[in-house]
Amino acid sequence: MSSNVKNVKYDVLAIGSHPDDVELGCGGTIAALIEAGYRVGIVDLTRGELGSRGTPDQRDMEATEAARVLGVDRRVNLGIPDGNIKNSRKNRLRVIAELRATRPDILLIPAPDCRHPDHPAGARLVCDAAFQAGLVKVETLDGFGVMQEPWRPQHILHYMQSIPFEPTLVMDVSEFWETRNAAVRAFSSQFHTGGAGERNPGPEEAGEGGGLSEDQGPETFISNPAFMDWYDARARTFGYRIGATFGEPFLYRHGPIGTDDLVGMLKKEKPFR
């Protein structure tokens, strides 16, 4: 899924190393921002072709459906090799061209540390590309063959993945948690798609309703039903800390955050139970 409209500016660009990363890490935030009227796009760096479950074509279709669920009108896959997200000039230029095409003010990117090496590798690539996207002498062309203008996002935030961090801020996504879950469930080749607390059925039991089957592949870290229970519990934990039901945590890169209006920045009443 992509937008063919030239020079459409986006408020936020959410980037994942694989299809489904942004849904897991910040899907509720994306849904909330879109509901509030902001324009949000998604970029997948790879097609996830090394994943133990599903095929790249399946994941392409799942990513399109997940974007539809969230309300995203632009989703681009840069086709960087899965398992080999090099911080190379070629890959940086791919990211830079997309940043200049969408001109986002805010980037939501993978975690700085994670059990999956592609996640911090993707974060490093995007951060370096974001800086170079503002350099006049780094030249890129848009899809129409026109030289792109430099653009550097103002803010970069890491969303949390498998390794927790103390967040800089937590987004209240309580009203959008089920939308987020529906977007995650769109990736049926990757996750257990039954209800919370349900066991995975064996191959002879599994059907279209979710669970594991032999053609989907072996059980993985994320396909076990306990994984979704854990993610739900973590969102509840961070939500509770800010007085919400569900919260998505973020780490602001290269803080601190500056302000010249403390009251204006913090004037929204903090909810307490």
C-alpha positions in Angstrom: 0.0 0.0 0.0 1.4 3.4 -0.9 0.2 6.9 -1.7 0.8 8.0 -5.3 0.1 11.7 -4.4 3.2 13.8 -4.8 4.4 16.0 -2.0 1.9 14.8 0.7 3.3 15.7 4.1 2.9 13.3 7.0 2.9 14.2 10.7 4.3 10.9 11.8 6.2 8.0 10.2 6.3 4.7 12.0 9.1 2.4 10.9 9.6 -1.3 11.5 12.3 -3.7 10.6 9.7 -6.2 9.6 6.0 -6.1 8.8 4.1 -6.3 12.1 6.8 -4.5 14.2 4.9 -1.2 14.3 1.6 -2.9 15.0 3.1 -4.6 18.0 5.1 -1.7 19.3 2.9 1.4 18.5 -0.3 0.3 16.8 -2.5 1.9 19.4 -0.6 5.1 19.1 -1.0 5.1 15.3 -4.8 4.5 15.6 -5.1 7.3 18.2 -3.2 9.8 16.1 -5.2 9.0 13.0 -8.4 9.4 14.9 -7.2 12.8 16.1 -6.7 13.9 12.5 -3.0 13.4 12.1 -1.5 11.8 8.9 0.5 8.7 9.7 2.5 6.5 7.4 4.2 3.1 7.9 7.5 2.0 6.5 8.7 -1.7 6.7 12.4 -2.0 6.0 12.2 -5.7 5.0 9.6 -8.2 3.9 10.4 -10.6 6.8 11.5 -13.3 4.3 13.6 -15.1 6.9 10.7 -15.6 9.3 10.0 -19.2 10.3 6.3 -18.8 9.6 4.5 -17.5 6.6 5.8 -16.3 3.2 6.8 -12.8 2.0 3.6 -12.7 -0.1 1.5 -13.6 2.9 3.1 -10.9 5.0 2.6 -8.3 2.2 -1.2 -9.1 2.2 -1.3 -9.1 6.0 0.5 -5.7 6.1 -2.0 -4.2 3.7 -4.9 -5.4 5.9 -3.3 -4.2 9.1 -2.8 -0.8 7.6 -6.5 -0.7 6.6 -7.5 -1.6 10.1 -5.4 1.2 11.6 -6.6 3.7 8.9 -3.1 4.2 7.4 -3.1 5.4 3.8 0.6 4.9 3.0 2.6 1.8 3.7 5.9 1.3 1.9 8.2 -1.7 2.0 11.9 -0.8 1.2 12.9 -4.3 0.3 16.1 -4.3 2.4 17.3 -8.0 3.0 15.8 -9.5 6.1 18.5 -10.5 8.6 21.0 -8.2 6.9 19.9 -4.6 7.7 23.2 -3.0 6.9 23.8 0.7 7.7 25.1 1.1 4.2 24.9 4.1 1.9 22.5 2.2 -0.4 20.1 1.5 2.5 20.4 5.0 3.9 19.4 6.5 0.6 16.3 4.2 0.5 15.3 5.6 3.9 16.2 9.2 3.1 14.1 9.1 -0.1 11.1 8.0 1.9 11.7 10.6 4.6 11.9 13.4 2.0 8.8 12.1 0.3 6.7 12.2 3.4 8.5 14.9 5.4 7.4 13.7 8.8 8.0 15.8 12.0 8.1 12.7 14.2 9.6 9.2 13.7 8.5 6.2 15.7 11.3 3.6 15.3 12.4 0.2 16.6 13.9 -0.3 20.1 17.6 0.5 20.7 18.1 -2.9 22.2 16.2 -6.1 21.5 16.6 -9.9 21.4 16.1 -9.7 17.6 19.2 -8.1 16.1 17.3 -6.7 13.1 15.4 -4.3 15.5 18.4 -2.3 16.8 20.0 -2.6 13.4 16.9 -1.0 11.9 16.9 1.8 14.5 20.6 2.6 13.8 20.0 2.7 10.1 17.0 5.0 10.4 18.7 7.4 12.8 21.7 7.9 10.6 19.4 8.3 7.5 17.3 10.8 9.4 20.3 13.0 10.0 21.6 12.7 6.5 18.2 13.4 5.1 18.8 17.0 6.2 22.0 17.4 4.3 21.9 19.4 1.1 24.7 17.4 -0.6 23.0 14.1 -0.1 20.9 13.8 -3.3 17.9 11.6 -3.9 15.1 11.5 -6.5 11.4 11.0 -5.9 9.2 8.5 -7.7 8.7 11.1 -10.5 12.4 11.6 -11.1 12.5 15.0 -9.4 15.3 16.0 -7.1 14.1 15.9 -3.5 14.5 18.7 -1.0 16.4 18.0 2.3 14.2 17.2 5.3 15.1 16.2 8.8 12.5 15.0 11.3 12.3 17.0 14.5 11.7 14.2 16.9 12.6 10.5 17.1 11.1 8.0 19.6 11.9 4.3 20.1 8.9 2.1 20.7 9.4 -0.8 23.1 10.0 -4.3 21.9 11.2 -7.4 23.7 13.6 -5.7 26.2 12.0 -3.2 28.5 13.4 0.3 29.1 12.3 3.2 31.4 10.2 5.2 29.0 10.4 9.0 28.5 6.7 9.1 27.8 3.7 6.7 27.7 0.8 7.2 25.3 -2.6 6.5 26.6 -4.1 4.0 24.0 -6.9 2.7 26.1 -9.6 3.6 23.6 -7.6 2.1 20.7 -6.3 -1.1 22.2 -8.8 -3.3 20.4 -8.0 -1.6 17.1 -4.4 -2.3 17.8 -5.1 -5.9 18.6 -7.2 -6.3 15.4 -4.2 -4.9 13.3 -1.9 -7.4 15.0 -4.3 -10.2 14.4 -4.2 -9.4 10.7 -0.7 -11.0 10.7 -2.3 -14.5 11.2 0.8 -16.3 9.8 2.9 -14.9 12.6 0.8 -14.9 15.8 -1.6 -17.0 17.7 -4.9 -15.3 16.9 -7.2 -16.9 19.5 -8.4 -15.2 22.6 -6.1 -14.3 25.5 -5.2 -17.3 27.7 -6.2 -19.9 25.1 -3.7 -22.7 24.3 -2.5 -23.3 20.8 -4.3 -26.2 19.2 -2.4 -29.0 17.6 -2.2 -29.3 13.8 -5.2 -31.6 13.7 -7.3 -28.9 15.5 -6.1 -25.7 14.0 -8.3 -24.0 11.4 -8.9 -20.5 10.1 -9.6 -19.2 13.6 -5.9 -19.1 14.5 -3.4 -21.3 16.4 -0.5 -23.2 14.9 -0.7 -25.5 11.9 2.0 -27.5 10.1 1.7 -25.3 7.0 2.2 -22.1 9.1 5.5 -23.3 10.5 7.0 -24.1 13.9 6.1 -22.3 17.1 8.2 -19.2 17.6 8.8 -16.6 20.4 5.9 -14.5 19.1 3.4 -17.2 18.0 3.0 -18.7 21.4 -0.3 -17.5 22.9 1.6 -16.4 26.1 3.3 -13.8 24.0 0.1 -11.8 23.5 -0.8 -12.2 27.2 2.6 -10.7 28.1 2.2 -7.8 25.7 -1.3 -7.1 27.0 0.0 -7.2 30.6 2.9 -4.9 29.8 0.5 -2.4 28.2 -1.6 -2.5 31.3 1.4 -2.0 33.5 2.5 1.2 31.7 -1.1 2.3 31.4 -1.5 2.0 35.1 1.5 4.2 35.7 -0.1 7.1 33.9 -3.6 6.5 35.1 -4.8 4.7 32.0 -5.9 1.2 31.2 -3.5 0.6 28.4 -0.3 2.5 27.5 2.4 2.3 24.9 5.9 3.3 26.1 8.4 5.3 24.1 12.0 6.4 24.6 12.9 9.8 23.3 16.1 9.7 21.4 18.8 12.3 22.2 16.8 13.9 25.0 16.2 16.0 27.0 13.1 17.5 25.5 13.3 21.3 25.5 10.5 23.8 26.2 10.1 27.5 26.7 6.6 27.1 28.1 6.5 24.7 31.0 2.8 25.4 31.9 1.7 25.1 28.3 3.5 21.8 27.8 2.1 20.3 31.0 -1.2 22.0 31.4 -3.2 18.9 30.7 -4.4 17.5 34.0 -2.6 14.3 34.9 -5.1 11.6 35.7 -4.7 9.7 39.0 -6.7 6.8 40.3 
